[in-house]
Structure formats: structure tokens, C-alpha cells
Amino acid sequence: MTAVTRVETVVVGGGAMGAATAWQLARRGREVALLERFEPGHRNGASHGASRNFNVAYDDPAYVRLLVEALPLWRELEAESGTRLLDLVGVANHGHGAHFDDVHAALAAAGIPAEFLPVEEAGRRWPGIRFDTRVLFNERAGRVDADATVAALHATAAAAGADVRHRTRATRIEVLDDARVRVSCTTDAGEELFEARTAVVTLGAWTAKLVGGLALPRLVVTQEQPAHFAVRDESVVWPSYNHFPGVAADGYEYWRSPVYGMLTPGEGVKAGWHGVGPVVDPDARDFLPVPDQLADLQRYAREWLPGVDADTADPISCTYTSTPDEHFVLDRIGPIVLGAGFSGHGFKFTPVVGRILADLADGSGPAPDRFRAGRAISAGSSPTGLAGR
């Protein structure tokens, strides 16, 4: 007979967003099970690696509100887990970004520090980067350790009472009625069923495979391939950065997108194109870089990152799951709560997303209008600050 585990809430997908949701629910005293298909520390999705930009360069009020909440929640997680996750080395946004004035105004209104630096001052502070425009610098920003974050969330959720299961693959979700859902799983021991009042689905690249029948925006999964480059001088100070291109005639013809990056301690300086990788099935990835994209990334490093050796590219592979407007999906449909479509810029909001999804699961808060699954999607509505991987 197949074992049945009954629980108040089951969270399907134990990457950053699912783990944050389980942490939030468990610390509220809620009964929650967190189901993760892979082993701890796996490299199959979008929550692995030692660095993500903690970039605050947004002018969209919906995201600025999340930013205001994010830093205190990161600090709570650090205190609760006893793990340092954030390193506020700052983020230098530069290039031909016409939205920088709007970003500066929005951050100033929210009390988030931001200042413009001339080219000469930025080059003096960070000689590893070449600047040709003014820089919008955010000192209360920097990088976050993704691997350590997921491990900390799993540990703190478990310490608060969550049932954290690895190597537990959800194969089917059935809505039994308005307040009951069943999740079928395969585990090392065989088949298992979970029945709950609410299921939170945070499956990243696998979302559409499991709940594609729901009224979701189109989710496109791409395999992205940034790279680390060896640092020439270990004494040079590096901020995290986002770099926006100009017109092709000015030498930007090879650019695939804006570029994001940061120093990853022990691994080098990361640089990556944003959201231009091949569309993939997450169960059939090759984890290999696209040769011409990697070559263009090395060209970028040669031209714009004098502090690295562009010939030492060490490629990385991860996934983006993107919506057409690049806004998230945070919503509830019947007994199913959805967290999806983080479009390569969601990691910095991890603990806030967990709070929102937990609110939706326990009925203590509504879905933010910006992130509803059934929203109208129009061209040109993408948020700014996206190259913040």
C-alpha cells in the first residue's frame, strides 16, 4: 500500500523560493513538508552557485517595495542560521541605461542609498572595470551566496519543524476539492502520497511540466552560461556590476544583452549575458556553453574587464524560467499556490518571496497585483534592473 502523509501545507520544489516558503511557514508554527527532487547542493536548476547579484537598481514601485523588505529579512535569515549570506560590496550600474535617473529617484524616495559617480571616480575606485559613462552606485547592495542560502533555509526550516525531504520527486498534483490537494511522489523507497490543504509549487524550470494546465503566463526555460574569469591582481576591489550597451555603431554590435557580474571569492569574476541562452527541456540539458556566446563573453571581458584574464573563462550552467514580461508569478489558484517565472532576477528577493507565498498558503495575505498569474501582459512592461543575476 502506498504511504500517505497528511500535512497542512506541502511545498513542491526545494530550491531557494520553496525553501524560503517552508522557512516562513514553519517559523509561524505551520505544519509543512518541503519536497525536493534532487540531493542537497545539486546543480540542476537555478538556485546553485556561490554568487548572485544583490542588485537594487529598480524603478518599478512593486519591486522597490520588495527591496525595502528584502534586506531586513536577509539579516533575519543570517541571524537565525548563523551563516553569513550577504556581502554588501555595492553594485555599480553603468552604460547607456536611460532609466538610471528614474531608478535613482525611486530608490531615494524609498530611503535606499544611491549616488552617481563620474567615470574618473568610478575607475579610481574599481580599476578592474572600464567605464565610459557615469555610474549609478548602490552601496546597500552587493552579492549573496546562493548555495549557502539554500542550505541555510533548509536547516532553519527543519529546525522550526518543517519536514524537509530530498530525493522526493513530485510526479502529479491533483486538486481533490477547494481545500484539499494530493501530490504523488517517487522516492528512494518507492511511491508516496502527500495530502494537504494547500500545495505551494516552486519548481522553477519544471513548473509547466507539473502544473501546465493552470492559467499561467507562458514560461520559457533557457540554459544560461555565464563564466568566471581569473583575477589579475587579488588586491583590486570589485563591486558587483550591471552594464548596459549602447548602439551597434559604437562598438556594441556583438553584445547579446546587458551584462551582469560580480567577484565570486575563490572562483574569479563572473560575467554573463542575461536571458539569451537556448530554450531547453530541463530534463535534457547538456550543461555546455554555446561557443559563439562564450566567445563574445570573452570579448566583453577583454574590452571591459581589464582586471581579469579573458582567456581563463570557466563556464557555468544554470536555468532561467522567464515570463513574457519578466515579472514573477506569485498567486493562488484554488488550493495551489504558485511561485514561478523569476526570469533571472529573482534571487535577491528570496526571503520576501517566501513570505508572500507563505501568506498565500495560510490565507494571511493576497497576491500582489503585479504578480498575479492572470495579469494582462503587454510589450515593453519589463522591470528595470534585470541584469542582476
PEJOLIN-V652776 format. One record per run of one state. SS is the DSSP state (hx for helix, st for strand, lp for the rest). FROM is the first residue (numbers start at 1). TO is the last residue. If there is no record, write none. Layout:
BEGIN
ss=<SS | SS>
from=<FROM | FROM>
to=<TO | TO>
END
This chain:
BEGIN
ss=<lp | st | lp | hx | lp | st | lp | st | lp | hx | lp | st | lp | st | lp | hx | lp | st | lp | hx | lp | st | lp | st | lp | hx | lp | st | lp | st | lp | st | lp | st | lp | hx | lp | st | lp | st | lp | st | lp | hx | lp | st | lp | st | lp | st | lp | hx | lp | st | lp | st | lp | st | lp | st | lp | hx | lp | hx | lp>
from=<1 | 3 | 13 | 16 | 28 | 32 | 36 | 52 | 55 | 61 | 82 | 86 | 88 | 91 | 96 | 100 | 111 | 115 | 118 | 119 | 126 | 135 | 139 | 142 | 145 | 146 | 160 | 163 | 166 | 169 | 178 | 180 | 188 | 190 | 202 | 204 | 212 | 220 | 225 | 227 | 232 | 240 | 245 | 248 | 251 | 259 | 265 | 268 | 274 | 278 | 280 | 291 | 305 | 308 | 316 | 318 | 323 | 329 | 334 | 336 | 341 | 347 | 363 | 369 | 372>
to=<2 | 12 | 15 | 27 | 31 | 35 | 51 | 54 | 60 | 81 | 85 | 87 | 90 | 95 | 99 | 110 | 114 | 117 | 118 | 125 | 134 | 138 | 141 | 144 | 145 | 159 | 162 | 165 | 168 | 177 | 179 | 187 | 189 | 201 | 203 | 211 | 219 | 224 | 226 | 231 | 239 | 244 | 247 | 250 | 258 | 264 | 267 | 273 | 277 | 279 | 290 | 304 | 307 | 315 | 317 | 322 | 328 | 333 | 335 | 340 | 346 | 362 | 368 | 371 | 389>
END
